Amino acid sequence: MAVTKLITRCAALALAACQLSYAVVLPEERVDALYHSYDGGGVTIDGPSVLVRKNFAETVSISANYYVDNVSSASIDVTTSGASKYTEERTEYSVGATYLVDKSLLSAGITRSDENDYQAETSYFSISQDMFGDLTNISFGYARGNDIVGQNGNDDFEENIDRQNYRFGLSQILTKNLIMGFNYENISDEGFLNNPYRNYRFLINPLDASQGYQLSQEVYPSTRTSDAASLRLAYYLPYRAAIKAEYRFFTDDWGIEAKTYQLNYTHPIGEHWVFDIKYRTYEQTQADFYSDLFLFASQDEKDYRARDKELSDFENTTIGLGISYFLPSYSKHIAKSKIALQWDYIEFDYNNFTNLDDDSAAIGEEELYQFDANVIKFYFSIWY
């Protein structure tokens, strides 16, 4: 069940502003063709994506996106469970429409993704309004998702997840060079929220770890509510460059708290080249019901147990580099075009999730798990 996100970037201050401001203008007409690749932790994901936007009568914008993940996984969860490396394909389709009326933008759309054991469908609606001389923008959004969870090799297994997402955004032009953005998001999930393939481990004899451990399917709550708030600042430098800083805080009723810090610097050279540097850190606490090694098995359906490394205490650091080249225009039908390459290097360090492939250590004393990953995005954009 791979999940990746396409991040579209702009040049100089436009790069920073497009992620902070929701100015009431229709999106630009454009076509984006993307190839993305992820390689890390025994998992490789790659595939293409195509996004098309078209405007009509200067009041309506229509978009369509096609996205593919080709997944090959021999992750730590797969190898330690005794399963073999697997491959699968995830395809995602989305369509959306935006309507401009006076100083307001109304947007709606639907996204559907399919893979062999998971189907997801999400619909959304949002409204964005400029005010106070177009220096302030407020936006509200709502999304509703319905997912179906399956299990390969078990045709009788089918579970549902209901998701709701509420969003609020505020962007403010503080000076001619400085923009501030604040966003708040509330998400509620209900249904089968754990992975049907993942197990937790517990000691056969709580008084004697040397007797070994057993595996059993994880037991999760059927509901989860989370909140996230972020603050972003974008500053345009005198020599056409831009710097952006972001802080994000996340918390949920499973006991997790997470903090994200990110700093971006964008520097244009001449009329055609733009360089981008990113530094990002992320850290989180563990879920209340997470443990690397439990003393005993779950006693009932409300005695929750998890050994998902994404619910553990961990942190990661990302260093990113990007380069874009705006091509000369040779056609009156093309306003501009761009080729861009972005590379992110990510280091993951888990503070209480151990590497069970380390069978030389005593039970409960295995080395902590860590890995690094490379993410590459190469895309071509045309504005018309």
N, C-alpha and C positions, 0 to 999 in steps of 0.2 A: 504494500500500500504506500507507494512512493508519492511524496508531495513536493513539488518544486514551484517556484514563483518566478515569473518574468518581470524584470525591473527595467523600465525604459528610462533613458537618461537624456538630458538636454545639455546645452553648452553654457559655460560661464554662469551668470546669475540665473539664467533660465533653468539651468540644471537644478539649482537650489530652490528656486521659486516654484517650480512645477511640483515639488514634493511638499510644499508648505501651503500654497495658495490655491484656492478653488475659484479663481476669477470667473465671472459670468460671461464667458465667450465659448463658442462651440469648439470642440477639439479640432485640431488641424486635419485636413484630409491627407492621408498617408497610407503607405503599405510598409510593413515590417516583416522581414524574413529572418528567423533566428535559428541558430544551432546551439544547443546547450549540452554541457557534459559535466558530470560529477563522478569523481573517483576517490574513494576513501573508505576505510574500515571494512574492506571486503565487498563493498557495494559499488557498482558502476551504473550510472544512469545517463542516457543521452537520447537525443531526438530533435526533431525540427519543430518550429512553430511559425505560423503565418497569421498576421493581424492586418485587417483592412478596415479603414474608416472612410466614409463617404457622407458629404453634407448635401442637404437639399433645401432650396429656397431660403438659405441663410438662417433657418430656424430649427432644423432637424438634422441630427447626426446619427448615422447608423454604423455599427461596428460588428465585426465577426472575427472570431479567433479559433484557430485549430492548433492543438498542442499535443505532442506525443512524448511519453517517457518509455524508453526501452530499458528495462531493469534486469540486471544480473546480480544476484546476491549470494554471497557466502559470508554473511556478517557473523559477528560473535554469537548472536542469538541463534542463527542457523547451525553453526558448527557445534556449539555446545549442547544443542538439543538432539544431536545425532542425525539431523536431516541432511539431505544432499543440497548442493548448490542448485538454485532454481532461476529460471528466467520468466519474465512476463512483460506484457505491454499494457501501458495505460494510455488511453486517448481521451482528450478533453475537447468539447465543443462549447462555444459560448456566443451569444448574440446579445446586443444591447442597443438601446436607443436613447438619445438625449434631445430634449425639447427646450429651446430658448424662448422665454417670454419676459419681456421687459428686463429686469435685473435678476431674474431667477433662471436656474437650470433645473429641469426635472429629468431624472434618469431612471431607467428600469432595464432589467436584463435577466437572462437565465444562463446557467452554466451546468453542463452535464459531463461527467467523467465515467469511464467504464474500464474495468480490468476484470480478470477472470474470477476474482472472489470479492469484489467490492464495486458497488455502483453508488454514485453520489449525484444529487441534483440540487442546485441552489438557485433561488430567485431573489432579486433584490430591488429595492426602490430607494432613491435618495433625492434630496432637494438642497440646492445651494443658492444663497441669497447675498448679493452685495449691498452694502449700506454705508452711511456716513461718508459720502463722496467717494465711494468705491475704495476706501482705505481699509475697510473691514469686510470680511466674508464669514458667514456662518453656514454650516452644512449639517444636515441630519440624514441618517441612513438606517435602513432596516433590511435584514436578509433572513431568509428562512430556508433551511436545508433539510433534505430527507435522504438518508443513506441506508443502503442495504448491505449488510455484512454476510459474506458466505465463508465457506471453508473448503478448500480443495480436497477431494477425496471423500467428502461427506455431503451428499446431495440433500440430506434431511436437515442440515444446519442452515438456518436463515434468521438473522436478527436485524433489528432496525435501530436507527439513531435519528432523533429529531434535534435539530440545531436552530437556535435563534441568535441573531446578532444585532445589537443596537449601537449606533455610532453617532458621535457628535464631534464637530470640528470647528475651530475658530482660527482664522489667520488675520494678521494685522500688519499693515505696513507702518513701521515705526518711524523710519526716516527714509530718505531717497535711496539709501544703501542697505537698509536693514529690514528684514522681514521676520516676523515671529509666527509660529504655528503651534496650536495646542490641539490634541486629539484625545478623546476618551472612547473606550469601547467596552461593552458588556456582552459576554457570550454565555449562553446556557445550553448545555447538552443533556440529553436524556435518552437512555436506551442501553445498548450493549457497547460499552466504551473501552473494553480491553481487546487485545489482540488474541484471536482464537487459537493461535499457534504458540503463544509464549507461555512459559512455565516459571514458577518460582521454585526454590529449593528449600528443604527443611531437613534437619538432622534425624536420622533413624533413631538415635538415642541421645536425647538432650544432654545427658550426663557424660557422654563419651563420643566426641566428634570423630574419633578414629574409626568408628563403625560405619562411617559414610553418610551420605544423604540421599534423599529421594526427590523426584520432581513431580509437580502437580500443576494443573492449569491455574493461572492467575484468577483471583477473585476481586472484582472492582465494584465500587458503588455504581448505581445506575444513573446518577445525576452528577453534574459538575457545573459550577458557576464560576466564571473568571472575570476579572476586571483588569484593564490596562489603560495607562495614561502616558502620553509622551509630550515632550516639549522640544521644539526645534527652532533653531535660529539660523538664518542665512544672511551673510554679509558680502556685499559686492565691493571688491578691492579696487583701488584707483587704476590699476594696470589691467583691467578687464577680467581679472581672476575672481573667484568666489570661494568662500569657505563656509562650511555648514557644520553645525554641532547638534547632536541629538541625545536626549536622555529619555529612557522608557522604563516604566515600572509596571510589573505584572504581579498579580496575586490571585489565588483561587481558594475554594473551600476544601481542597485536598491538602492544604498546608504548604503549597509551593509559593515562594516569593522569588522573583527574578528581576535583575537589573541589567539594562543594556546601555552602553556608552558608545557613541560613534562620532567620528570626525572625518569630514571629507574636504579635500582641497581640489579645485578645478582650475586649470591654467591653460588658456588658449595661446597658441603661437602662430602668428600671422593670420591669414584669412581662412586657412583650411584645417589646421591641427588643433585638437583639444586633448589635454592630458588630465587624468583623474587619479587621485591617490585616496585610499580609504583605510582607516584603522578602526576596528570595532572589537569591543570586549563584551562578553555575556557571562553572567553567573547566576546560579539558582540554587535554592535549598531543595531538600528532598520532600516527597509526598509523605503524609503521615503514616501511610500503610506500606511504605517501601522498606525493604531490607535486602541486603545481599545474601543473607543466610538466616532463615527463621529457625527457631528452636523446635517448633512442632508444626503440624499441618493445620490448615484452616478448620475451625470447629463448626462453622455454619455459614450460610450465604451472606451474612453481614460481618463476618470475621475476615476482613479484606486482606489480601496478600498481593504484592506486586514485586517483580524484579526487573522491571523495564528500566534500562539505563537512562531513558529520557525523563524518568521520574526520580532519579537519584540526585545527589548533590554533585554538580559538575560545573565546569566553566569552559569557555572556548574563546579563542582569539583569532581575528581575521585581519589579514593584510591584503588589500586589493589594489590592483593597478589597471588602468583603462586608457585606451588610446582611440581617438576618433578622427576620421578624415572626411571633410566635406568636399565632395567631388565638384568640379566645375560643371556648370549647366550647359548642355548641348542641345536642349530641346525646349521649345516654348511651352510644352505641356508639362514639364517638370520644374517645379519651383526650386527645389534643391534635393540633394541626396547625400547619404552618409554611409560610410563603412566603419564599424566599430568592433573592437576586441577588448574583452574584459577578463581578467584572471584574478581569482581569489584563492588565497592559501589559508586554510583553517586548521588550527590545532585544538583538539578536544582532550580534556583532562578530567577523568572521573575520580571523585574523592572517596566514594564508598561503593563502587561497582568493580568487581574483580574479574580478572581474565581466567575463566575456567579451563582454557586451553593450557594453562600452566599447571599440568598434572604432577609436577615434581614437588609442589608445596603442600603443606598440611592443609586440611579442610578449614576454611575460614582465614587462611593466611596467604592466599594467592596474591600475586602482584596486582596492583591497581591497573585498570584498563585505560589505555590512551591510544589515539591514532591521529593522523592528519589527513586532510582531504584537499583536492584541487578542483576548483569549479571554473569552467571556461564558458564564456558566452561570446559568440561571434554573430553579428547581425548586420543586415543591409536595410537601409530605410530610404524611402522615396516620398517626398512631399509633392503634391500635384494640385 
